[in-house]
Amino acid sequence: MSQEKSDDTQKTCFVIMGFGKKTDFETGRTLDLDKSYKNIIKPAVEAANLKCIRADEIVHSGVIDLPMYEQLLNAEVVVCDLSTSNKNAFYELGVRHALRPFTTLVISEDGVKSFPFDINHVLVRQYHHLGDVLDFDEVVRFQKVLTDAIKQILAKEPRDKDSPVYTFLHSLTPPALAAALKEAAAAVGAASSAAIVEETSHKRTYSMLMEEVDEAQKAGDFGTAKDLLKLIRKRMKPKGPENPDAPKLPEDPHIIRRLALVTYKEKHETEEAQIAALKEACELLRGMDPETSNDTETLGLWGGIHKRLWDKTKDVANLDEAVRSYGRGFYLRNDYYNGINLAFLLNIRAANSIEKAAVEPSDAGAAQPGAVSAEVIIERAKAVADYVQAQRIRKEVLAICEQCLKDNPAPDEAKASAEAKADYLASRYWVLATRAEAYLGMGEAAQADKAYKEAYDMAPEKWMIETSTEPQRQRLSALLAVSPLEYIKADAA
């Protein structure tokens, strides 16, 4: 009973931020914001003896607006993470500043180059984010920074104003929560409110459902993950025949990307069904304008889907679209994942051009007997161009991998959590495997063998080698066995 009382009276911190992986369009980087929340923000808030809540952890009946605004008004402390310049975060920060004069903390990862003019009046505490993972030492450092900041603003009386609204407009009086809640209750009716609480008390929150999605994906159960994501998508779009008065909400890009991913990865018994699933995934992403998007997560998925469509159909249009998508993603983000996939696809396209050009010299289409046709010459030129471009990209990828390994030392074995260690090992494996493939593609066999051995010796899971790295290694080796540079040698001879 005493614990229940403690929970009921415990002060609350509401966290404003995006969910899942979000792209920062200013830098092209994609950040896993859930890592920031689970590893830094929530532990720091709880260390300050506050109950930590993010919007995805609130149980509600489809429309999040009422409980969200209630938290923005009533929470003793609000932490707002502006990383990736999330539009919702900026808006909700403005609402909080309008409602409360103090106890609002603004944070951001340090890759942000600039903030809007209005935010220049606000103290922004910054931390370092590596994209998919966080450095363990940085986690420990910023947890303390955030915990100390929360304790300091709560301990000070009278409290300092941190809202620019109340700083510059001295005569404002903050609204009272009781009046706001009374007005909301009158709008929906007391009986209706009680029914909503009763109906939703047993339901899983967005956060709970996403954890189930994560577990299903880890287990390779993409069908279950797909069903869960469809449920989340439906719940986030409440307008329909059964609820015609609800607002029509825009799609959440993170949910659509995750749904497209599990849709095309789900296993099917026939080739026709697999191709249909790939096309279904395409349709899911089409609403995000992948042909013109600057979102590198969307571009990577779009490229992966078309890469598989090429494998299944051998339609060169799918191959060209995969090359275009990975290329755009690489030049926007300058990352090893898009880069190594782009180089691999360029080798595939070069091999396809070599196959088209593999004809005996004939008079067909040629100006002189024994000469090859113009079409064959063009295909050979295409093969050489793609081959050389792949080599250049691999040199860039190799440099990116070396820098990434240098910038990400192993976490302290004695202090790091199991999750932090697992994240580090998985991230390091993919960098090492990518470096090995870059060496292989550049023709440096000895370096490649050494790099593959280093990656395989530390692989956290066997499937990483067996279903991803080794099959790609074999395919690349076969592609490189026939080089279009032979045409140049033959012409020179």
BADRENRO-692397 format. One line per field, with one value per residue (C-alpha): residue in one letter; x, y, z. Coordinates in pm, whole numbers, plus 32768, in hexadecimal, padded with zeros to 4 digits. Layout:
! residues N
res = (A/...)
c1 = (X/...)
c2 = (Y/...)
c3 = (Z/...)
//
This chain:
! residues 493
res = (M/S/Q/E/K/S/D/D/T/Q/K/T/C/F/V/I/M/G/F/G/K/K/T/D/F/E/T/G/R/T/L/D/L/D/K/S/Y/K/N/I/I/K/P/A/V/E/A/A/N/L/K/C/I/R/A/D/E/I/V/H/S/G/V/I/D/L/P/M/Y/E/Q/L/L/N/A/E/V/V/V/C/D/L/S/T/S/N/K/N/A/F/Y/E/L/G/V/R/H/A/L/R/P/F/T/T/L/V/I/S/E/D/G/V/K/S/F/P/F/D/I/N/H/V/L/V/R/Q/Y/H/H/L/G/D/V/L/D/F/D/E/V/V/R/F/Q/K/V/L/T/D/A/I/K/Q/I/L/A/K/E/P/R/D/K/D/S/P/V/Y/T/F/L/H/S/L/T/P/P/A/L/A/A/A/L/K/E/A/A/A/A/V/G/A/A/S/S/A/A/I/V/E/E/T/S/H/K/R/T/Y/S/M/L/M/E/E/V/D/E/A/Q/K/A/G/D/F/G/T/A/K/D/L/L/K/L/I/R/K/R/M/K/P/K/G/P/E/N/P/D/A/P/K/L/P/E/D/P/H/I/I/R/R/L/A/L/V/T/Y/K/E/K/H/E/T/E/E/A/Q/I/A/A/L/K/E/A/C/E/L/L/R/G/M/D/P/E/T/S/N/D/T/E/T/L/G/L/W/G/G/I/H/K/R/L/W/D/K/T/K/D/V/A/N/L/D/E/A/V/R/S/Y/G/R/G/F/Y/L/R/N/D/Y/Y/N/G/I/N/L/A/F/L/L/N/I/R/A/A/N/S/I/E/K/A/A/V/E/P/S/D/A/G/A/A/Q/P/G/A/V/S/A/E/V/I/I/E/R/A/K/A/V/A/D/Y/V/Q/A/Q/R/I/R/K/E/V/L/A/I/C/E/Q/C/L/K/D/N/P/A/P/D/E/A/K/A/S/A/E/A/K/A/D/Y/L/A/S/R/Y/W/V/L/A/T/R/A/E/A/Y/L/G/M/G/E/A/A/Q/A/D/K/A/Y/K/E/A/Y/D/M/A/P/E/K/W/M/I/E/T/S/T/E/P/Q/R/Q/R/L/S/A/L/L/A/V/S/P/L/E/Y/I/K/A/D/A/A)
c1 = (8000/811A/81B8/8071/805A/81BE/8171/8034/80E3/8228/826C/826E/835E/82C9/83BE/838A/8441/8417/83FC/84D3/85C9/85AD/8678/871B/86F4/87F6/890E/887A/88B8/87B6/879E/86FD/8641/85C3/872E/8741/8601/8643/87B8/87D8/8697/85C0/86D6/873D/85D8/859E/86E8/8650/852B/842B/833E/83A8/829D/82B7/8182/81A9/8186/8030/7EFF/7DF0/7CBF/7D51/7D8B/7EBA/7E71/7DB8/7EAD/7FD5/7F5E/7F0E/8075/80FF/8038/804A/819E/8286/83A7/83B1/84E7/84DE/85D4/85ED/86D4/8689/85C5/8481/835B/8276/8381/83A6/822E/8200/8323/826F/8130/81EF/8298/8142/80AF/81C6/82CC/83CE/844F/847D/85CB/8634/8737/87BC/88CA/89F9/89E7/88E5/8992/889F/8757/863B/8655/8551/8611/874C/86AE/86A5/87BC/87E8/88B6/8958/89CD/8A86/89C2/8A67/892E/88CB/8979/89F9/8B56/8B46/8C23/8B46/8A10/8AA1/8B14/89CD/88F6/89A6/8984/880E/87CF/888E/87D3/8680/86DD/875D/8627/8543/860F/8619/850C/8492/84D1/857D/84AB/8522/83FE/8445/82D0/82C7/8421/83BD/824A/825A/80E4/8078/7FD3/7FFF/7EB7/7E35/7E26/7CE4/7C25/7CB2/7C56/7AFB/7AC1/7B3E/7A63/7933/797A/797A/7893/78ED/784F/7904/7A52/7A1F/79CE/7B0E/7BDE/7B32/7B58/7CC8/7D52/7DAA/7E2A/7F94/803A/80F2/8238/81CA/8159/82A0/8362/8299/82EB/845D/844D/8395/8496/85B8/8517/84E8/836D/8324/81B7/816D/8234/8166/801B/8089/80F7/7FAB/7EFE/7FD7/7F96/7E1F/7E28/7EE5/7DE2/7C9D/7BC4/7ADF/7976/7970/7A02/79AC/79E4/7B4D/7C5C/7D0A/7E72/7F9F/805C/8187/82B7/8361/8237/821A/838D/837F/8247/82EB/8420/8369/8283/83A0/8465/8342/837E/828E/8279/826E/8333/81EC/818A/82E5/82D9/817B/81FD/8319/8222/8142/826E/82AB/8148/816F/82A3/821B/8156/82A4/831C/8455/84B4/84F1/8511/8640/85ED/870D/864D/853D/8642/86F6/85B2/8548/869B/868D/8533/8597/86D8/8604/8512/863D/86AC/854E/84EC/8633/857F/8699/85B0/85B1/872D/874B/8655/8719/885E/87BA/8728/8863/892C/884D/8857/89D2/8A10/891A/8992/8AF9/8AD3/8B68/8A19/8996/8AF5/8B48/89F2/8A1A/8B6F/8AE8/89C4/8AAB/8B6F/8A2B/89CF/8B2C/8B0B/89B8/8A54/8B71/8A72/89C1/8B0F/8B86/8B4C/8C34/8CA8/8BC0/8B4A/89FE/89E2/8B55/8BE9/8CF8/8D0A/8D96/8D43/8C55/8B10/8ADA/89EC/8AFC/8BF8/8AFE/8ABD/8C34/8C5E/8B42/8BE6/8D35/8C92/8BCC/8CFA/8DDD/8CCF/8CA4/8E1A/8E17/8CEE/8D96/8EC4/8DD8/8D26/8E70/8ECD/8D75/8D9C/8EF9/8E7F/8D4F/8E28/8F0E/8DEE/8D3C/8E11/8D8C/8CB6/8D3B/8CFD/8CC8/8BD2/8B1B/89C3/8981/88B9/89D8/8ACE/89E5/89B0/8B26/8B75/8A66/8ACD/8C3F/8BF8/8B46/8C5D/8D67/8CA1/8C6F/8DE3/8E30/8D43/8DE1/8F3A/8EB0/8E0B/8F4D/900E/90DC/90A8/919D/9111/8FB0/8FF5/908F/8F6A/8E65/8F11/8F0F/8D9B/8D3D/8E06/8D3A/8BE2/8AD7/89E6/8A2F/8914/89D2/8ADD/8A08/88E2/897E/8AF8/8B6B/8A62/8AB7/8C2A/8BF1/8B19/8C16/8D34/8C74/8C26/8D94/8E0D/8DBC/8E41/8DD0/8F30/8F8F/8EED/8FE1/9108/9093/906E/91C7/9260)
c2 = (8000/80F2/80B7/810A/824D/82A3/8269/833D/8465/8451/8584/8552/85AD/85AD/857A/8626/8578/849F/8323/821F/827C/83DA/8488/85D8/867B/8786/8685/8553/8481/838F/837B/826E/834F/8226/81EA/834F/8324/81CC/81F3/8362/8421/8328/82AE/8418/8481/8357/839F/84F3/8436/8495/83B6/83C5/83BE/83DD/83FA/8294/8216/82B3/81D3/8289/824B/829C/8415/8478/85F0/860E/8547/85E5/874A/86E6/8674/87B2/887E/87A7/86F7/877E/876D/8753/86DF/8736/868F/8759/8660/863C/8787/86C9/87AD/8719/874C/88BE/88EF/883D/8900/8A41/89C7/8975/8ACA/8B6E/8AA1/8A9C/8BA4/8AAD/8944/8904/8875/8876/877D/8712/863B/870A/86C9/87DE/88FF/8A13/8A58/8B42/8CA8/8C77/8B50/8C25/8CBB/8B63/8A97/8954/8842/8761/85F7/852D/842E/8332/82EB/8183/816E/8249/824C/81BD/82CA/83D5/832A/8337/84A0/852C/8465/8521/8670/863E/85B3/86D2/87D2/8745/873E/88A4/893B/8884/88E6/8A5A/8B3E/8C16/8B5F/8C08/8C49/8B7D/8BD0/8CF6/8D41/8D87/8E24/8F36/8F55/8F94/8FC0/8E66/8D77/8C00/8B43/8A5A/88E9/88B2/89A3/890A/87AA/8817/88AB/876F/8693/8766/873F/85C4/8585/84E2/8393/8391/83DC/82BF/81D7/823A/81F3/80A3/8047/80A4/8041/7EE3/7F49/7F44/8092/80F3/80B1/7F53/7EFB/7F75/7E9F/7D74/7DD6/7DE0/7C89/7BF2/7C7F/7BFB/7AA3/7ABA/7AB4/7BC2/7B5B/7BA9/7CED/7D4F/7D0C/7DDB/7EFE/7EF7/7F10/8038/80E0/80B4/8137/826D/82B7/82B6/835B/825B/81E3/8187/82DB/83DC/850F/84BA/858B/84FB/84D2/84BC/8375/8345/8311/8231/8143/813B/80EC/7FD8/7F47/7F4C/7EA1/7D7C/7D60/7D22/7C49/7B5F/7A05/7977/781E/788D/7983/7A28/7A69/7AF4/7BE0/7C4E/7C9A/7D6B/7E2F/7E5F/7EEF/7FD8/8059/809B/8172/821F/8313/838F/83FB/831E/839C/84FC/84C0/8532/843A/8343/8235/823F/823B/8110/804B/80AD/803D/7EF4/7EA1/7EE5/7E21/7CF3/7D37/7D30/7BE2/7B54/7BEB/7C4E/7D89/7E85/7FA3/7F1A/7F06/806E/80E4/8030/80D2/8229/8203/8184/828C/83A5/831A/8300/8460/84EF/8428/83C7/827B/8122/806B/8128/813D/7FCA/7F6E/806F/7FE2/7E7D/7EDF/7F96/7E52/7D98/7E98/7E85/7D09/7D32/7E1A/7D23/7C13/7CEC/7D3C/7BD1/7B97/7B27/7C3D/7C43/7D20/7D5E/7ECE/7F0A/7FF8/7F03/7D85/7CF6/7E2D/7E28/7EE7/803C/7F9A/7EAC/7FC7/808B/7F5F/7F2D/809E/8085/7F55/8006/8141/8081/7FAC/80DA/8196/806B/806E/81E1/81BD/809D/8179/8276/8162/80DB/8231/8251/80FA/8147/828F/81E5/80DC/81EC/82BE/819C/80F8/7FD0/8025/7FE5/7E72/7EAE/7FCE/7F9D/7EFF/7DBE/7E88/7F7F/7E61/7DB3/7EF6/7F32/7DD1/7DD3/7F2B/7ECF/7D8B/7E3C/7F3D/7E2A/7D5C/7E8F/7EDF/7D79/7D92/7EDD/7E3A/7D14/7DF7/7EBD/7D7F/7D78/7C07/7BE2/7D11/7C95/7B3A/7BD5/7CC5/7BB4/7ADD/7BFE/7C34/7AC4/7A8B/7B8E/7B60/7B73/7A93/7984/79F6/7B38/7A6A/7954/7A16/7B68/7B94/7A47/7A31/7B97/7B3C/7A16/7AE2/7BFC/7B0A/7A79/7BD4/7C3C/7B02/7BA7/7D0A/7E05/7E95/7D73/7E38/7F57/7E66/7DC3/7F12/7F7E/7E3A)
c3 = (8000/8058/7F02/7E54/7F19/7EBA/7D49/7D5C/7DFE/7D3A/7C65/7AEC/79D7/7878/7759/760A/74EC/73B9/73C4/7319/7207/717B/706D/70AC/6F57/6FAD/6FC6/6F16/704F/70D8/7254/7329/741C/74E4/7547/75C9/7691/7725/7768/77CA/780B/78C9/79B5/79F7/7A48/7B2D/7BDE/7C35/7CD4/7BCB/7B09/799A/7888/770F/7631/75B0/7718/7751/7739/7678/75A1/744F/745D/752B/7532/7681/775B/76A6/76E8/784D/787B/77DA/78D5/7A0C/7A05/7B11/7A19/789D/77E1/766F/7580/743E/738F/7218/722D/7261/720A/7312/741C/73C2/73CB/7518/75AE/7548/75F0/772F/7732/770C/782A/792E/7988/7A08/7A2C/78B8/784A/76DC/765B/7507/746C/740E/7297/7279/71C7/721E/72CF/7267/72E5/73FA/748D/74A9/75E2/7686/7727/765D/7702/75FE/75EE/74E7/741B/7331/7263/72AA/73FC/7517/75AA/770A/77A7/7707/7796/78F6/78CC/784B/793D/7A55/79A1/7978/7AD5/7B77/7AA5/7B0B/7C7B/7C6D/7BCB/7CC0/7DF1/7DA9/7E3E/7DA3/7C5F/7B3C/7A07/78DF/77F9/770F/7711/7888/7883/7791/77E5/795C/799C/7925/7A19/79DA/799F/7AAF/7A65/7B26/7A49/790D/7977/79E0/7888/77DD/78B6/7865/76F2/76F5/781B/7966/7908/77BD/7865/7958/7838/7785/78BA/78E9/777A/775A/78AE/7836/76DF/7678/763E/7500/75B6/7622/74C3/742B/7521/74A7/7340/739A/743E/7314/7221/72F1/72E8/716E/7197/7097/7072/71DF/71CA/7099/714E/727A/71A0/70E8/723C/729E/7150/7177/72DA/726D/715C/7222/7117/7077/705A/71CC/7233/7124/7202/7255/71AF/7080/70EC/7003/6FE8/70CE/6FE8/70EA/70F3/6F77/6F50/7053/6FB0/6E58/6EE6/6F85/6E56/6D64/6E58/6EA8/6E12/6D10/6C75/6B09/6A37/69CB/6B35/6B86/6A5D/6AC5/6C24/6B94/6AC0/6BF4/6CAD/6B87/6B9C/6D11/6CD2/6B9D/6C74/6D00/6BA4/6B9A/6A3F/6ACB/6C43/6D0A/6E1E/6E18/6ED4/6DCA/6CB5/6D4D/6D63/6C04/6B83/6C41/6BBC/6A52/6A81/6ADE/69C0/68D4/6965/6933/67E4/6737/66C6/6690/66F3/6857/6854/67DB/68E5/69F6/697E/6974/6AD0/6B7C/6AC3/6B3C/6C9D/6C99/6C1C/6D18/6E43/6DEB/6EA4/6E74/6E54/6D26/6C94/6C9C/6C0E/6AF8/6A99/6A95/69B5/68C7/68A0/685A/6753/66BC/66A7/6600/64FB/64C3/6483/6382/62DA/62D3/615F/604B/5F5E/5E33/5D1C/5DCF/5E1C/5DD1/5CD5/5C6B/5C60/5DA5/5E70/5F96/5F90/6031/612A/61A0/61C3/6298/637D/63AB/6400/64FC/659D/65C0/664C/6755/67B1/67E4/68A5/698E/69D6/6A28/6B11/6BC9/6C10/6CB1/6D72/6DF2/6E7B/6F20/6FC4/7048/70DE/7175/721E/72A3/732D/73DC/74E9/75AD/76DF/783D/7881/79F4/79CF/7885/787F/77BD/76BF/768C/7656/7560/749C/7489/7410/7304/7287/7281/71C5/70A7/7089/7080/6F83/6EA8/6EB8/6E4C/6D23/6CBE/6CB8/6BEF/6AF0/6AC8/6A73/6BB4/6BFE/6D1F/6DD6/6D93/6E24/6F5B/6F86/6F55/705D/7154/7118/7129/7268/7326/7282/7396/72D1/71CF/70ED/70A8/6FF9/6F68/6ED8/6E8D/6E78/6DE7/6CD1/6C6A/6C70/6B85/6A97/6A87/6A47/6920/6898/68A9/67F5/66A8/6697/658E/659A/64B4/639A/63D3/63DA/6297/61E7/625C/61D8)
//
